């Protein structure tokens, strides 16, 4: 094979290996760059969101990345206004935002944030230092200093209410997950109440550095929370953390990636295709992405779908998305 023929063959191979999305999409109106609203560093949103932002940027030849935010409530606001093209939210905060009860902008119905793809479930879990003696929720002393994550996050929105429902009296603290992990280790907090996809990076880091307890709900406590909040039953698998010897009983909310509803249909279709077409790549970003699969499209019963995302799930997952659940439909 001469040099010219070899060069041509290599070029053909490179073209064949290039992502289909990079070759086939009408890019009219596409932005040159984008941001994904995530949450604080040390939490699952930041690791997961930055990961898929980088994957999409690489595959589609754009400039893009994750942005530190206050989490689901702020992401709904950022995406609604178009200050972020994409974001990630939890179904509870999404419903409140649509109803105009998002504390960031009370009275504003955030109807311009559309569902794009399912992410994973967010379990609610509690971590304490092993030497604290806190092994159950009933062990948490009155006035305990509890870190609930960033203000306005899913954890901060719902976990304090859950603790109050279970009769826990506490001193409420906020901050990024990594910062709260450091405070727990330094004795400045008694408990951290996490709502994040597992494994939570901050918890994984803690158990490398010190002995911790991961506190589960009792069956009675779980049932009380299920009756009072928009959550589902969940078990944190024993292999999630080295600290766990058996599954830990919990509750969870579903998370979805969201897109500004005014983004071009072909752009959102392409982004959805990159994320949803190869789950192994997503799992390599974060283990929580094992649930980022097409069949979980039906976990969204709250947000209108972006037309580009709806088209992808109808074409590739046989999704029976009603027209009245698609933005502009």
N, C-alpha and C positions, 0 to 999 in steps of 0.2 A: 504494500500500500504506500503510494507516494505521499509527500507532505501535504499537498493540497487536499487529497482525498481524506487523509487522516483528520485534517483540520475540519473538513466538512462533516465528517462522521461525529467528531466530538461536539460540534455545534448542534447537530441534530439530536445527539444524546442529551445535551444540556437543555434543549428546547422541550424534549419529551419529559424530562425530569422536572421542569419548572411547574409551579402550582397552576392548576387549571384556572383558578381564580385570577391569576396574574395575566392570563392570555385572553380569556373569554368575556370579560365584563365590559359593558359600556360604562366608561368612567366619567360621563358627563355630570358635572356638578360636584364631583368628589372633592373633599378637602385635601390639602397637601399634608396636613398633620391633624392629629386628634389626641385627646386626653381621655383617660378612664378614671372617674372618681372612685377611690377605694376607701380607705379608712386610715387608722393610725398604724405606724410601723410596729411590728411585733404581733400583729393580728393576722388572721387568715385572709381577710379582704385584701390587705396590701400585697401579700405574697402572691395570691391567686390572681388578683387584678393586674398587677404589674406584669405577671407572667403572660397572661393572654394578650395584654396590650402589646408587649414586645413580639409575641408570635405573629399577631395580625400585622404589625408594622413590617416585619421581615417578609412575610409571605406576600403582602400586597404592595411592597415597595414604597411605603409611606413612612413619615416620621410620627411616632406615637409612643406613649408611655403612661404609666400609672401616676396618679397624683394623690398625695396625702390629703385626706378630708376628715370631716367629723363622722363619716359613716353613712348609713342608709338614708336617714332623714335629709342630711345635707346633699347627698347625691341626687335625691329626687328633685331638690330645688335647683341644683346646678344643671342637671339634664333638662329639666322643664324650661329653664331660661336660655339654654343653649350655651352656657358658660363652659360646660363639658359636653362633648359629643356623646360619651357613654358613661355609664356608672353601674353600680351594683346596689341592690336594695333587698330588703326582706319584705315578705308579704304583709306583715302587720304595719310597718311604717308606710308601705306603698298605699294601703287602703286609707290610712289616716291622711296621707298627702292628697289623695284624690278627693277626699271629703272636705278638704280645707282646714284640717286640724293639725297640720304639721307645725310644730312650735317655732320653726324658723321663720315662717310667714303665715301667721294665723289668718284664716279667711280666704287665702289664695288656693283655689282648686288647681292642683298641679296635673293638668290633663294632657300636657305635651311631653310626658315621659312615657315611652312605649316599651312593652316587653320585647326582649330580643332572644334570650335562650335561658334554659334552666341551669342553675349552678349546682347547688348542694343544699342539704339541710343544715341549719344552724342549731346545734344542741346548746341547751343552757346547762352549764356545769359550774361547780364550786371547787376552788382550790385553797388549801391552807397548808401551812408548814406542819410537818409531822409532829414536831415538838410542841405545837399549840394545844394538842389534845382534842382538836375539833375533828371528829370523825363522822358526824351526822349534822343535819340542819338544827336539830334540837340541842346540839352542843354549842352552838354559836351564842356567846354571852350577850346580854343586853348591853347596848352601846358599842357593839363591835364596830371597828372601822372597816367598812367594806368598800372595795374599789369596784365600780360598775362600768369601767371603760370610759371612752370619750363621751362628753356631753352630747346628747342627741342620738347616740348609737342605739342599735337594737337592744343591747344589754341595758343601757342606761334608761331606755324608754320602758322596758317591761320587767327587768329583774327586780328593781326596787318594789314594784307593785306585787310581784310574786312573793317576795320575802315578807312584805307586810301581810299578805293574805295568809301566810303560814305562821304568822305571829312573831316574826323576828323584829326586834327593835335594834336599830343600827345608826351609825354615823356615816352618812353618804359621802363618798370621795369619787372624784373623776380624774381621768388622765389616759394617756396612751397605754396600750397593753404592756409594752416593754418597760415603761416607767413604773407602772403599777407592780410589775413583777419584781423590780428592784426594791420598791418600797416594802413589799411583803417580805422579801429576804432580809431587809434591814430592820424589820420589826416595826415599821411605821404603819402597816396595815395588818389586820387580823385575817382577812379573807379577801379573795378576789372572786367576783361572780362573773364568769365569762359567758358571753353569747357569741360564738364564733365557730366556723367550721373546724373540724378536728382532723389531725392534731393541731392545736393552737401553738404557733411557734413559741410564744412566751412561756407556755406550760412545759413544752419540750425542753426549753432552755433551763427552766427552773429545776426540773428533775435531774438534769445533768449536774447541777451545782449543789443541790441540797435535797433532803428527804421531804417529800410532800404527801399530803392526803388529797385524793380526788373524791369529793363528797357527792354521793348519789342521793336522789330522792327516794324515800320509802314508797311503797305502793300507794299508801293512803295520801301522801303528799303529792305524788304524781297525779292521782285522780282529782284531787282538789284543784290543781293547776289546770288540768285538762278541761274542767268544767268552767273555769273562770277566764281563760285566755284563748286566743286563736292559735293554738299549738297542737302538735301531734305527739304520740308516744315515740320514744326513741331510745336506743341502747347504744352507748359508747363502747365499741368493741374492745375486748381485752388487749388486743395487740396494738391499740392506738398509742398507749403510753407504757413505758416499762414499769411504772408504778402500779398499774392495774393488774390484778391477778384473775379477774373475771369481769364480764360486761357490767357497766355502770348504768343504772336506770336514769333516764333523763326525759326531757321534752324538747321539741324542736320546731323551728319555722323554716319554710322554704325560702331560698334566695334566688333572685333572677337578675341577669344582666339587663340593663335598660339602655335605650337609645333615644336621643331627641327625635320626636316624631316627624320633624321636618327634614331629616337627612334623606338623601336620595335612596330610593328603593334598592337600586342595584348595589349601592355601597353597603347597606345593612345586610343584604342578601349575601354579599361576598364575605363580610366579617363573620356572619353566622356560619357560613360554609367552612371557613378556616377553623373555627373553634369546634364545631360539631362533627366534622368529618373524620377526625382522627383522635379518638379518646386517649390513646396511649400517650400522645404528646401532652395532653392536658394533665394526665395523672403524673407525668414526670415533673410538671410545674408544681402540683400540690395533690396529695392523696385524696383530698375531699372531692376532686374532680371525677372520681369514680362514679359519681351521680350525674355528671354533666353528659348525659346521653339523650338521644332524640326522643325516646319513649317517655321521658319525664316532662314533655311539653305541657301535659295536662295538669301539672301542678300549679299553673297560673290560672286562677279563677278571679283575678282582681284587675289587672292592668289591661288596657287595650294593646293589641299586638301591633308592632311596626309592620307595614305591608310587606317589606322585604323579608323579614323574619317569618311572617306567616306563610309567605310563598315557599320558603325553604322547608318548613316543617310539613306543609301540605304535600310537597313534591317528594320529600325524602323520608318522612316518618308516617305518612298516611294520616296526618293530623286533621281531625274534623273540627277545625276552628270556625265557629260561626262568623258570618260577615259582620254582624253587629259587635264582635269582639276585636275587629281589625280597625285601626285608626283610619278614619275617612270612609269606612265601608258602610 
